[in-house]
């Protein structure tokens, strides 16, 4: 999973984390960096319902 963060010194950088970690915009990381963007979410929402492709009725 990729996230874009703003470091404490004001620089913006892209970081890669394990796919099982979750981030939201505004999260503060252990080094003081703030999550600025989460451009490529790896998974879908659990409550997301996919439309049926075919109707068997």
mmCIF file as Biopython writes it, N, C-alpha, C and O atoms, coordinates in Angstrom:
data_model
#
loop_
_atom_site.group_PDB
_atom_site.id
_atom_site.type_symbol
_atom_site.label_atom_id
_atom_site.label_alt_id
_atom_site.label_comp_id
_atom_site.label_asym_id
_atom_site.label_entity_id
_atom_site.label_seq_id
_atom_site.pdbx_PDB_ins_code
_atom_site.Cartn_x
_atom_site.Cartn_y
_atom_site.Cartn_z
_atom_site.occupancy
_atom_site.B_iso_or_equiv
_atom_site.auth_seq_id
_atom_site.auth_asym_id
_atom_site.pdbx_PDB_model_num
ATOM 1   N N  . UNK A ? 1  ? 0.843   -1.163  0.000   1.0 0.0 1  A 1 
ATOM 2   C CA . UNK A ? 1  ? 0.000   0.000   0.000   1.0 0.0 1  A 1 
ATOM 3   C C  . UNK A ? 1  ? 0.895   1.234   0.000   1.0 0.0 1  A 1 
ATOM 4   O O  . UNK A ? 1  ? 1.878   1.303   0.738   1.0 0.0 1  A 1 
ATOM 5   N N  . UNK A ? 2  ? 0.549   2.181   -0.817  1.0 0.0 2  A 1 
ATOM 6   C CA . UNK A ? 2  ? 1.296   3.438   -0.900  1.0 0.0 2  A 1 
ATOM 7   C C  . UNK A ? 2  ? 0.516   4.546   -0.208  1.0 0.0 2  A 1 
ATOM 8   O O  . UNK A ? 2  ? -0.707  4.624   -0.325  1.0 0.0 2  A 1 
ATOM 9   N N  . UNK A ? 3  ? 1.224   5.393   0.507   1.0 0.0 3  A 1 
ATOM 10  C CA . UNK A ? 3  ? 0.629   6.590   1.096   1.0 0.0 3  A 1 
ATOM 11  C C  . UNK A ? 3  ? 1.554   7.766   0.807   1.0 0.0 3  A 1 
ATOM 12  O O  . UNK A ? 3  ? 2.767   7.601   0.679   1.0 0.0 3  A 1 
ATOM 13  N N  . UNK A ? 4  ? 0.975   8.934   0.708   1.0 0.0 4  A 1 
ATOM 14  C CA . UNK A ? 4  ? 1.749   10.160  0.532   1.0 0.0 4  A 1 
ATOM 15  C C  . UNK A ? 4  ? 1.674   10.914  1.845   1.0 0.0 4  A 1 
ATOM 16  O O  . UNK A ? 4  ? 0.589   11.166  2.370   1.0 0.0 4  A 1 
ATOM 17  N N  . UNK A ? 5  ? 2.848   11.277  2.376   1.0 0.0 5  A 1 
ATOM 18  C CA . UNK A ? 5  ? 2.908   11.928  3.676   1.0 0.0 5  A 1 
ATOM 19  C C  . UNK A ? 5  ? 3.617   13.273  3.577   1.0 0.0 5  A 1 
ATOM 20  O O  . UNK A ? 5  ? 4.422   13.517  2.678   1.0 0.0 5  A 1 
ATOM 21  N N  . UNK A ? 6  ? 3.292   14.129  4.528   1.0 0.0 6  A 1 
ATOM 22  C CA . UNK A ? 6  ? 4.020   15.380  4.713   1.0 0.0 6  A 1 
ATOM 23  C C  . UNK A ? 6  ? 4.893   15.186  5.938   1.0 0.0 6  A 1 
ATOM 24  O O  . UNK A ? 6  ? 4.383   14.961  7.036   1.0 0.0 6  A 1 
ATOM 25  N N  . UNK A ? 7  ? 6.202   15.272  5.760   1.0 0.0 7  A 1 
ATOM 26  C CA . UNK A ? 7  ? 7.139   15.080  6.858   1.0 0.0 7  A 1 
ATOM 27  C C  . UNK A ? 7  ? 7.149   16.309  7.768   1.0 0.0 7  A 1 
ATOM 28  O O  . UNK A ? 7  ? 6.688   17.377  7.365   1.0 0.0 7  A 1 
ATOM 29  N N  . UNK A ? 8  ? 7.669   16.168  8.987   1.0 0.0 8  A 1 
ATOM 30  C CA . UNK A ? 8  ? 7.730   17.314  9.900   1.0 0.0 8  A 1 
ATOM 31  C C  . UNK A ? 8  ? 8.512   18.501  9.346   1.0 0.0 8  A 1 
ATOM 32  O O  . UNK A ? 8  ? 8.262   19.640  9.740   1.0 0.0 8  A 1 
ATOM 33  N N  . UNK A ? 9  ? 9.469   18.247  8.423   1.0 0.0 9  A 1 
ATOM 34  C CA . UNK A ? 9  ? 10.235  19.352  7.835   1.0 0.0 9  A 1 
ATOM 35  C C  . UNK A ? 9  ? 9.519   20.002  6.652   1.0 0.0 9  A 1 
ATOM 36  O O  . UNK A ? 9  ? 10.059  20.911  6.021   1.0 0.0 9  A 1 
ATOM 37  N N  . UNK A ? 10 ? 8.288   19.530  6.346   1.0 0.0 10 A 1 
ATOM 38  C CA . UNK A ? 10 ? 7.478   20.127  5.296   1.0 0.0 10 A 1 
ATOM 39  C C  . UNK A ? 10 ? 7.584   19.463  3.934   1.0 0.0 10 A 1 
ATOM 40  O O  . UNK A ? 10 ? 6.821   19.794  3.026   1.0 0.0 10 A 1 
ATOM 41  N N  . UNK A ? 11 ? 8.513   18.535  3.778   1.0 0.0 11 A 1 
ATOM 42  C CA . UNK A ? 11 ? 8.665   17.851  2.500   1.0 0.0 11 A 1 
ATOM 43  C C  . UNK A ? 11 ? 7.593   16.773  2.347   1.0 0.0 11 A 1 
ATOM 44  O O  . UNK A ? 11 ? 7.165   16.165  3.328   1.0 0.0 11 A 1 
ATOM 45  N N  . UNK A ? 12 ? 7.170   16.546  1.113   1.0 0.0 12 A 1 
ATOM 46  C CA . UNK A ? 12 ? 6.166   15.534  0.802   1.0 0.0 12 A 1 
ATOM 47  C C  . UNK A ? 12 ? 6.876   14.345  0.180   1.0 0.0 12 A 1 
ATOM 48  O O  . UNK A ? 12 ? 7.730   14.509  -0.691  1.0 0.0 12 A 1 
ATOM 49  N N  . UNK A ? 13 ? 6.520   13.139  0.632   1.0 0.0 13 A 1 
ATOM 50  C CA . UNK A ? 13 ? 7.117   11.948  0.051   1.0 0.0 13 A 1 
ATOM 51  C C  . UNK A ? 13 ? 6.101   10.818  -0.002  1.0 0.0 13 A 1 
ATOM 52  O O  . UNK A ? 13 ? 5.099   10.822  0.713   1.0 0.0 13 A 1 
ATOM 53  N N  . UNK A ? 14 ? 6.385   9.853   -0.865  1.0 0.0 14 A 1 
ATOM 54  C CA . UNK A ? 14 ? 5.547   8.679   -1.025  1.0 0.0 14 A 1 
ATOM 55  C C  . UNK A ? 14 ? 6.227   7.516   -0.293  1.0 0.0 14 A 1 
ATOM 56  O O  . UNK A ? 14 ? 7.432   7.307   -0.428  1.0 0.0 14 A 1 
ATOM 57  N N  . UNK A ? 15 ? 5.447   6.771   0.477   1.0 0.0 15 A 1 
ATOM 58  C CA . UNK A ? 15 ? 5.996   5.649   1.232   1.0 0.0 15 A 1 
ATOM 59  C C  . UNK A ? 15 ? 5.179   4.395   0.962   1.0 0.0 15 A 1 
ATOM 60  O O  . UNK A ? 15 ? 3.981   4.462   0.686   1.0 0.0 15 A 1 
ATOM 61  N N  . UNK A ? 16 ? 5.848   3.250   1.044   1.0 0.0 16 A 1 
ATOM 62  C CA . UNK A ? 16 ? 5.171   1.973   0.865   1.0 0.0 16 A 1 
ATOM 63  C C  . UNK A ? 16 ? 5.075   1.265   2.207   1.0 0.0 16 A 1 
ATOM 64  O O  . UNK A ? 16 ? 6.048   1.200   2.959   1.0 0.0 16 A 1 
ATOM 65  N N  . UNK A ? 17 ? 3.887   0.734   2.501   1.0 0.0 17 A 1 
ATOM 66  C CA . UNK A ? 17 ? 3.644   -0.020  3.728   1.0 0.0 17 A 1 
ATOM 67  C C  . UNK A ? 17 ? 3.022   -1.355  3.367   1.0 0.0 17 A 1 
ATOM 68  O O  . UNK A ? 17 ? 2.564   -1.552  2.241   1.0 0.0 17 A 1 
ATOM 69  N N  . UNK A ? 18 ? 3.005   -2.267  4.321   1.0 0.0 18 A 1 
ATOM 70  C CA . UNK A ? 18 ? 2.391   -3.569  4.106   1.0 0.0 18 A 1 
ATOM 71  C C  . UNK A ? 18 ? 0.901   -3.403  3.823   1.0 0.0 18 A 1 
ATOM 72  O O  . UNK A ? 18 ? 0.269   -2.471  4.321   1.0 0.0 18 A 1 
ATOM 73  N N  . UNK A ? 19 ? 0.351   -4.301  3.030   1.0 0.0 19 A 1 
ATOM 74  C CA . UNK A ? 19 ? -1.043  -4.204  2.617   1.0 0.0 19 A 1 
ATOM 75  C C  . UNK A ? 19 ? -2.024  -4.364  3.773   1.0 0.0 19 A 1 
ATOM 76  O O  . UNK A ? 19 ? -3.165  -3.913  3.671   1.0 0.0 19 A 1 
ATOM 77  N N  . UNK A ? 20 ? -1.608  -4.996  4.871   1.0 0.0 20 A 1 
ATOM 78  C CA . UNK A ? 20 ? -2.531  -5.201  5.986   1.0 0.0 20 A 1 
ATOM 79  C C  . UNK A ? 20 ? -2.648  -3.990  6.904   1.0 0.0 20 A 1 
ATOM 80  O O  . UNK A ? 20 ? -3.429  -4.012  7.854   1.0 0.0 20 A 1 
ATOM 81  N N  . UNK A ? 21 ? -1.884  -2.935  6.635   1.0 0.0 21 A 1 
ATOM 82  C CA . UNK A ? 21 ? -1.978  -1.714  7.430   1.0 0.0 21 A 1 
ATOM 83  C C  . UNK A ? 21 ? -3.009  -0.776  6.815   1.0 0.0 21 A 1 
ATOM 84  O O  . UNK A ? 21 ? -3.129  -0.683  5.593   1.0 0.0 21 A 1 
ATOM 85  N N  . UNK A ? 22 ? -3.745  -0.088  7.671   1.0 0.0 22 A 1 
ATOM 86  C CA . UNK A ? 22 ? -4.757  0.846   7.195   1.0 0.0 22 A 1 
ATOM 87  C C  . UNK A ? 22 ? -4.351  2.265   7.572   1.0 0.0 22 A 1 
ATOM 88  O O  . UNK A ? 22 ? -3.889  2.520   8.684   1.0 0.0 22 A 1 
ATOM 89  N N  . UNK A ? 23 ? -4.533  3.184   6.626   1.0 0.0 23 A 1 
ATOM 90  C CA . UNK A ? 23 ? -4.234  4.592   6.860   1.0 0.0 23 A 1 
ATOM 91  C C  . UNK A ? 23 ? -5.397  5.426   6.370   1.0 0.0 23 A 1 
ATOM 92  O O  . UNK A ? 23 ? -6.094  5.051   5.427   1.0 0.0 23 A 1 
ATOM 93  N N  . UNK A ? 24 ? -5.598  6.550   7.012   1.0 0.0 24 A 1 
ATOM 94  C CA . UNK A ? 24 ? -6.579  7.539   6.578   1.0 0.0 24 A 1 
ATOM 95  C C  . UNK A ? 24 ? -5.880  8.877   6.490   1.0 0.0 24 A 1 
ATOM 96  O O  . UNK A ? 24 ? -4.887  9.120   7.175   1.0 0.0 24 A 1 
ATOM 97  N N  . UNK A ? 25 ? -6.406  9.741   5.644   1.0 0.0 25 A 1 
ATOM 98  C CA . UNK A ? 25 ? -5.856  11.087  5.517   1.0 0.0 25 A 1 
ATOM 99  C C  . UNK A ? 25 ? -5.931  11.766  6.886   1.0 0.0 25 A 1 
ATOM 100 O O  . UNK A ? 25 ? -6.979  11.762  7.532   1.0 0.0 25 A 1 
ATOM 101 N N  . UNK A ? 26 ? -4.830  12.338  7.313   1.0 0.0 26 A 1 
ATOM 102 C CA . UNK A ? 26 ? -4.770  13.010  8.605   1.0 0.0 26 A 1 
ATOM 103 C C  . UNK A ? 26 ? -4.118  12.184  9.697   1.0 0.0 26 A 1 
ATOM 104 O O  . UNK A ? 26 ? -3.824  12.712  10.770  1.0 0.0 26 A 1 
ATOM 105 N N  . UNK A ? 27 ? -3.882  10.886  9.452   1.0 0.0 27 A 1 
ATOM 106 C CA . UNK A ? 27 ? -3.205  10.060  10.449  1.0 0.0 27 A 1 
ATOM 107 C C  . UNK A ? 27 ? -1.793  10.585  10.686  1.0 0.0 27 A 1 
ATOM 108 O O  . UNK A ? 27 ? -1.109  10.997  9.749   1.0 0.0 27 A 1 
ATOM 109 N N  . UNK A ? 28 ? -1.362  10.566  11.952  1.0 0.0 28 A 1 
ATOM 110 C CA . UNK A ? 28 ? -0.004  10.968  12.311  1.0 0.0 28 A 1 
ATOM 111 C C  . UNK A ? 28 ? 0.807   9.694   12.525  1.0 0.0 28 A 1 
ATOM 112 O O  . UNK A ? 28 ? 0.436   8.847   13.337  1.0 0.0 28 A 1 
ATOM 113 N N  . UNK A ? 29 ? 1.909   9.560   11.799  1.0 0.0 29 A 1 
ATOM 114 C CA . UNK A ? 29 ? 2.748   8.372   11.888  1.0 0.0 29 A 1 
ATOM 115 C C  . UNK A ? 29 ? 3.758   8.509   13.020  1.0 0.0 29 A 1 
ATOM 116 O O  . UNK A ? 29 ? 3.895   9.578   13.614  1.0 0.0 29 A 1 
ATOM 117 N N  . UNK A ? 30 ? 4.468   7.414   13.315  1.0 0.0 30 A 1 
ATOM 118 C CA . UNK A ? 30 ? 5.383   7.371   14.457  1.0 0.0 30 A 1 
ATOM 119 C C  . UNK A ? 30 ? 6.509   8.395   14.376  1.0 0.0 30 A 1 
ATOM 120 O O  . UNK A ? 30 ? 7.040   8.807   15.408  1.0 0.0 30 A 1 
ATOM 121 N N  . UNK A ? 31 ? 6.884   8.816   13.158  1.0 0.0 31 A 1 
ATOM 122 C CA . UNK A ? 31 ? 7.965   9.800   13.016  1.0 0.0 31 A 1 
ATOM 123 C C  . UNK A ? 31 ? 7.450   11.239  12.941  1.0 0.0 31 A 1 
ATOM 124 O O  . UNK A ? 31 ? 8.227   12.163  12.703  1.0 0.0 31 A 1 
ATOM 125 N N  . UNK A ? 32 ? 6.148   11.430  13.142  1.0 0.0 32 A 1 
ATOM 126 C CA . UNK A ? 32 ? 5.562   12.760  13.108  1.0 0.0 32 A 1 
ATOM 127 C C  . UNK A ? 32 ? 5.030   13.169  11.752  1.0 0.0 32 A 1 
ATOM 128 O O  . UNK A ? 32 ? 4.450   14.246  11.617  1.0 0.0 32 A 1 
ATOM 129 N N  . UNK A ? 33 ? 5.218   12.323  10.735  1.0 0.0 33 A 1 
ATOM 130 C CA . UNK A ? 33 ? 4.682   12.615  9.408   1.0 0.0 33 A 1 
ATOM 131 C C  . UNK A ? 33 ? 3.166   12.476  9.432   1.0 0.0 33 A 1 
ATOM 132 O O  . UNK A ? 33 ? 2.615   11.698  10.211  1.0 0.0 33 A 1 
ATOM 133 N N  . UNK A ? 34 ? 2.498   13.239  8.568   1.0 0.0 34 A 1 
ATOM 134 C CA . UNK A ? 34 ? 1.043   13.221  8.492   1.0 0.0 34 A 1 
ATOM 135 C C  . UNK A ? 34 ? 0.631   12.675  7.135   1.0 0.0 34 A 1 
ATOM 136 O O  . UNK A ? 34 ? 1.145   13.106  6.103   1.0 0.0 34 A 1 
ATOM 137 N N  . UNK A ? 35 ? -0.311  11.713  7.139   1.0 0.0 35 A 1 
ATOM 138 C CA . UNK A ? 35 ? -0.792  11.129  5.887   1.0 0.0 35 A 1 
ATOM 139 C C  . UNK A ? 35 ? -1.571  12.196  5.131   1.0 0.0 35 A 1 
ATOM 140 O O  . UNK A ? 35 ? -2.541  12.758  5.640   1.0 0.0 35 A 1 
ATOM 141 N N  . UNK A ? 36 ? -1.127  12.464  3.911   1.0 0.0 36 A 1 
ATOM 142 C CA . UNK A ? 36 ? -1.701  13.496  3.074   1.0 0.0 36 A 1 
ATOM 143 C C  . UNK A ? 36 ? -2.682  12.903  2.065   1.0 0.0 36 A 1 
ATOM 144 O O  . UNK A ? 36 ? -3.712  13.509  1.766   1.0 0.0 36 A 1 
ATOM 145 N N  . UNK A ? 37 ? -2.361  11.712  1.540   1.0 0.0 37 A 1 
ATOM 146 C CA . UNK A ? 37 ? -3.205  11.079  0.531   1.0 0.0 37 A 1 
ATOM 147 C C  . UNK A ? 37 ? -2.979  9.579   0.561   1.0 0.0 37 A 1 
ATOM 148 O O  . UNK A ? 37 ? -1.883  9.116   0.874   1.0 0.0 37 A 1 
ATOM 149 N N  . UNK A ? 38 ? -4.018  8.821   0.235   1.0 0.0 38 A 1 
ATOM 150 C CA . UNK A ? 38 ? -3.944  7.373   0.087   1.0 0.0 38 A 1 
ATOM 151 C C  . UNK A ? 38 ? -4.433  7.087   -1.329  1.0 0.0 38 A 1 
ATOM 152 O O  . UNK A ? 38 ? -5.610  6.789   -1.531  1.0 0.0 38 A 1 
ATOM 153 N N  . UNK A ? 39 ? -3.526  7.177   -2.321  1.0 0.0 39 A 1 
ATOM 154 C CA . UNK A ? 39 ? -3.950  7.161   -3.704  1.0 0.0 39 A 1 
ATOM 155 C C  . UNK A ? 39 ? -4.428  5.830   -4.265  1.0 0.0 39 A 1 
ATOM 156 O O  . UNK A ? 39 ? -5.217  5.817   -5.209  1.0 0.0 39 A 1 
ATOM 157 N N  . UNK A ? 40 ? -3.977  4.720   -3.717  1.0 0.0 40 A 1 
ATOM 158 C CA . UNK A ? 40 ? -4.314  3.430   -4.313  1.0 0.0 40 A 1 
ATOM 159 C C  . UNK A ? 40 ? -4.802  2.460   -3.250  1.0 0.0 40 A 1 
ATOM 160 O O  . UNK A ? 40 ? -4.026  1.624   -2.786  1.0 0.0 40 A 1 
ATOM 161 N N  . UNK A ? 41 ? -6.060  2.547   -2.854  1.0 0.0 41 A 1 
ATOM 162 C CA . UNK A ? 41 ? -6.546  1.595   -1.847  1.0 0.0 41 A 1 
ATOM 163 C C  . UNK A ? 41 ? -6.474  0.174   -2.393  1.0 0.0 41 A 1 
ATOM 164 O O  . UNK A ? 41 ? -6.844  -0.081  -3.539  1.0 0.0 41 A 1 
ATOM 165 N N  . UNK A ? 42 ? -6.000  -0.733  -1.574  1.0 0.0 42 A 1 
ATOM 166 C CA . UNK A ? 42 ? -5.790  -2.115  -2.001  1.0 0.0 42 A 1 
ATOM 167 C C  . UNK A ? 42 ? -7.060  -2.952  -1.923  1.0 0.0 42 A 1 
ATOM 168 O O  . UNK A ? 42 ? -7.219  -3.897  -2.697  1.0 0.0 42 A 1 
ATOM 169 N N  . UNK A ? 43 ? -7.956  -2.631  -1.017  1.0 0.0 43 A 1 
ATOM 170 C CA . UNK A ? 43 ? -9.130  -3.472  -0.844  1.0 0.0 43 A 1 
ATOM 171 C C  . UNK A ? 43 ? -10.400 -2.644  -0.922  1.0 0.0 43 A 1 
ATOM 172 O O  . UNK A ? 43 ? -10.370 -1.415  -0.849  1.0 0.0 43 A 1 
ATOM 173 N N  . UNK A ? 44 ? -11.516 -3.344  -1.071  1.0 0.0 44 A 1 
ATOM 174 C CA . UNK A ? 44 ? -12.803 -2.671  -1.139  1.0 0.0 44 A 1 
ATOM 175 C C  . UNK A ? 44 ? -13.413 -2.614  0.255   1.0 0.0 44 A 1 
ATOM 176 O O  . UNK A ? 44 ? -12.989 -3.334  1.158   1.0 0.0 44 A 1 
ATOM 177 N N  . UNK A ? 45 ? -14.395 -1.765  0.418   1.0 0.0 45 A 1 
ATOM 178 C CA . UNK A ? 45 ? -15.107 -1.691  1.686   1.0 0.0 45 A 1 
ATOM 179 C C  . UNK A ? 45 ? -15.862 -2.988  1.927   1.0 0.0 45 A 1 
ATOM 180 O O  . UNK A ? 45 ? -16.391 -3.587  0.991   1.0 0.0 45 A 1 
ATOM 181 N N  . UNK A ? 46 ? -15.912 -3.422  3.183   1.0 0.0 46 A 1 
ATOM 182 C CA . UNK A ? 46 ? -16.616 -4.663  3.509   1.0 0.0 46 A 1 
ATOM 183 C C  . UNK A ? 46 ? -18.112 -4.547  3.249   1.0 0.0 46 A 1 
ATOM 184 O O  . UNK A ? 46 ? -18.762 -5.547  2.945   1.0 0.0 46 A 1 
ATOM 185 N N  . UNK A ? 47 ? -18.662 -3.362  3.362   1.0 0.0 47 A 1 
ATOM 186 C CA . UNK A ? 47 ? -20.101 -3.200  3.176   1.0 0.0 47 A 1 
ATOM 187 C C  . UNK A ? 47 ? -20.467 -2.858  1.733   1.0 0.0 47 A 1 
ATOM 188 O O  . UNK A ? 47 ? -21.631 -2.584  1.438   1.0 0.0 47 A 1 
ATOM 189 N N  . UNK A ? 48 ? -19.502 -2.870  0.850   1.0 0.0 48 A 1 
ATOM 190 C CA . UNK A ? 48 ? -19.768 -2.555  -0.550  1.0 0.0 48 A 1 
ATOM 191 C C  . UNK A ? 48 ? -20.488 -3.732  -1.207  1.0 0.0 48 A 1 
ATOM 192 O O  . UNK A ? 48 ? -20.052 -4.876  -1.083  1.0 0.0 48 A 1 
ATOM 193 N N  . UNK A ? 49 ? -21.568 -3.457  -1.890  1.0 0.0 49 A 1 
ATOM 194 C CA . UNK A ? 49 ? -22.350 -4.502  -2.547  1.0 0.0 49 A 1 
ATOM 195 C C  . UNK A ? 49 ? -22.136 -4.375  -4.045  1.0 0.0 49 A 1 
ATOM 196 O O  . UNK A ? 49 ? -22.356 -3.314  -4.629  1.0 0.0 49 A 1 
ATOM 197 N N  . UNK A ? 50 ? -21.707 -5.462  -4.653  1.0 0.0 50 A 1 
ATOM 198 C CA . UNK A ? 50 ? -21.514 -5.454  -6.096  1.0 0.0 50 A 1 
ATOM 199 C C  . UNK A ? 50 ? -22.833 -5.799  -6.776  1.0 0.0 50 A 1 
ATOM 200 O O  . UNK A ? 50 ? -23.544 -6.694  -6.319  1.0 0.0 50 A 1 
ATOM 201 N N  . UNK A ? 51 ? -23.167 -5.114  -7.848  1.0 0.0 51 A 1 
ATOM 202 C CA . UNK A ? 51 ? -24.419 -5.432  -8.547  1.0 0.0 51 A 1 
ATOM 203 C C  . UNK A ? 51 ? -24.324 -6.799  -9.215  1.0 0.0 51 A 1 
ATOM 204 O O  . UNK A ? 51 ? -23.252 -7.229  -9.641  1.0 0.0 51 A 1 
ATOM 205 N N  . UNK A ? 52 ? -25.473 -7.472  -9.295  1.0 0.0 52 A 1 
ATOM 206 C CA . UNK A ? 52 ? -25.502 -8.772  -9.978  1.0 0.0 52 A 1 
ATOM 207 C C  . UNK A ? 52 ? -25.273 -8.571  -11.464 1.0 0.0 52 A 1 
ATOM 208 O O  . UNK A ? 52 ? -25.848 -7.675  -12.082 1.0 0.0 52 A 1 
ATOM 209 N N  . UNK A ? 53 ? -24.435 -9.408  -12.020 1.0 0.0 53 A 1 
ATOM 210 C CA . UNK A ? 53 ? -24.142 -9.316  -13.450 1.0 0.0 53 A 1 
ATOM 211 C C  . UNK A ? 53 ? -25.265 -9.925  -14.285 1.0 0.0 53 A 1 
ATOM 212 O O  . UNK A ? 53 ? -25.592 -9.425  -15.361 1.0 0.0 53 A 1 
ATOM 213 N N  . UNK A ? 54 ? -25.851 -11.007 -13.777 1.0 0.0 54 A 1 
ATOM 214 C CA . UNK A ? 54 ? -26.884 -11.703 -14.530 1.0 0.0 54 A 1 
ATOM 215 C C  . UNK A ? 54 ? -28.097 -11.947 -13.631 1.0 0.0 54 A 1 
ATOM 216 O O  . UNK A ? 54 ? -27.948 -12.231 -12.442 1.0 0.0 54 A 1 
ATOM 217 N N  . UNK A ? 55 ? -29.254 -11.839 -14.185 1.0 0.0 55 A 1 
ATOM 218 C CA . UNK A ? 55 ? -30.470 -12.086 -13.448 1.0 0.0 55 A 1 
ATOM 219 C C  . UNK A ? 55 ? -30.978 -13.458 -13.864 1.0 0.0 55 A 1 
ATOM 220 O O  . UNK A ? 55 ? -31.343 -13.657 -15.023 1.0 0.0 55 A 1 
ATOM 221 N N  . UNK A ? 56 ? -31.007 -14.411 -12.928 1.0 0.0 56 A 1 
ATOM 222 C CA . UNK A ? 56 ? -31.411 -15.790 -13.229 1.0 0.0 56 A 1 
ATOM 223 C C  . UNK A ? 56 ? -32.906 -15.997 -13.122 1.0 0.0 56 A 1 
ATOM 224 O O  . UNK A ? 56 ? -33.366 -17.128 -13.274 1.0 0.0 56 A 1 
ATOM 225 N N  . UNK A ? 57 ? -33.675 -14.976 -12.872 1.0 0.0 57 A 1 
ATOM 226 C CA . UNK A ? 57 ? -35.131 -15.138 -12.700 1.0 0.0 57 A 1 
ATOM 227 C C  . UNK A ? 57 ? -35.811 -15.474 -13.978 1.0 0.0 57 A 1 
ATOM 228 O O  . UNK A ? 57 ? -37.030 -15.642 -14.003 1.0 0.0 57 A 1 
#
